[in-house]
Amino acid sequence: MVMKTRIQLDFNTFVLDAELFDTDMAKKFAQYLPYDVNLTGWGNELYGTIGKDLGEENPVEDISAGGIAYTNQGNYVCIFFGQKPAWAVEYIGRIPDNQWQALVENPSQGSVIIRQKTR
């Protein structure tokens, strides 16, 4: 069985559980946790820089709602809740079970702390 890294996205007013995939890029992302990210909104996407260039592995052009991605163009972490990426990004994780809909209802988020979930 493949163990996924369980993380939390803490938006201050609510917290979403998420998981990182078992890929080299997701593992690189996980090794620098936690991140405190100032967010910008673009349609149904939030993004902000993590301040680290993790390189590029296997960028894709479409991310499903609830998807978490990374791009070395700006060193951004991107959280998708209905938006198509502006360019190909690394699909590194997801927010399961439609929890991401909290972002549709509260799209104006100024920051997020991304940390490993302890339990």
C-alpha positions in Angstrom: 0.0 0.0 0.0 1.3 3.5 -0.9 1.3 5.9 1.9 0.3 9.5 1.0 1.5 12.4 3.1 -1.5 13.8 4.9 -1.5 17.6 5.2 -3.7 20.4 6.5 -4.5 23.7 4.8 -5.2 26.2 7.5 -7.0 29.3 6.2 -7.4 30.7 9.8 -11.2 30.6 9.7 -11.4 27.0 8.6 -9.0 24.0 8.0 -9.1 21.5 5.1 -7.5 18.1 5.2 -5.6 17.1 2.1 -3.1 14.6 0.9 0.0 14.7 -1.2 0.5 12.1 -3.9 3.3 9.5 -3.8 5.4 11.3 -6.5 8.9 12.7 -6.5 7.6 16.3 -6.8 5.1 15.9 -4.0 7.9 14.4 -1.8 10.1 17.4 -2.6 7.2 19.7 -1.7 6.6 17.8 1.6 10.2 17.9 2.7 10.0 21.7 3.3 6.7 21.7 5.2 5.3 23.9 6.8 4.6 26.7 4.4 3.1 30.1 5.3 1.7 31.3 2.0 0.2 34.7 1.1 -2.5 34.0 -1.4 -3.8 35.6 -4.6 -7.1 34.6 -6.1 -7.6 34.0 -9.8 -11.1 32.8 -10.7 -11.6 29.6 -8.7 -8.0 29.2 -7.8 -5.8 30.5 -5.0 -2.0 30.6 -5.4 1.1 32.0 -3.7 4.8 31.5 -3.6 6.5 29.0 -1.4 9.9 30.6 -1.9 11.5 27.4 -3.2 12.3 26.2 -6.7 11.4 22.5 -6.7 12.1 22.1 -10.4 9.8 20.4 -12.9 8.9 16.8 -13.3 5.7 16.1 -15.1 3.5 19.2 -15.6 -0.1 18.7 -16.7 -2.6 21.1 -18.2 -5.7 20.2 -16.3 -6.3 19.9 -12.6 -9.6 18.7 -11.1 -11.4 20.8 -8.5 -9.8 20.1 -5.1 -6.4 19.7 -6.8 -3.2 21.0 -5.3 -0.4 21.9 -7.7 3.1 23.4 -7.8 4.8 25.3 -10.5 8.3 26.6 -10.7 7.1 29.6 -12.7 6.9 31.8 -9.6 7.5 28.9 -7.2 3.7 28.8 -6.6 1.5 26.4 -4.8 -1.9 26.4 -6.4 -5.2 25.3 -4.9 -7.9 24.7 -7.5 -11.6 24.7 -6.9 -13.0 24.9 -10.5 -10.4 26.9 -12.4 -8.2 25.5 -15.2 -4.5 26.3 -14.8 -3.1 29.2 -16.8 -0.2 26.9 -17.8 0.9 23.3 -17.2 1.6 22.6 -13.5 2.7 19.7 -11.3 -0.3 17.9 -9.8 1.0 17.1 -6.3 -2.1 16.5 -4.2 -5.8 16.8 -3.5 -8.4 17.9 -1.1 -10.7 14.8 -0.8 -14.4 14.4 -0.4 -15.5 17.7 -1.9 -14.1 19.6 1.2 -12.8 22.1 -1.4 -16.3 23.5 -1.8 -15.6 25.5 1.3 -13.3 27.6 -1.0 -16.2 28.1 -3.5 -18.2 29.5 -0.6 -15.3 31.5 0.8 -13.0 32.3 -2.2 -11.3 35.4 -0.7 -8.5 33.9 1.4 -5.5 36.0 2.2 -3.2 33.3 3.4 -2.8 29.6 4.2 -0.5 27.6 6.4 0.2 24.2 4.8 1.5 21.7 7.4 1.8 18.0 7.8 -1.2 16.5 9.6 -0.1 14.8 12.8 -3.1 12.5 13.3 
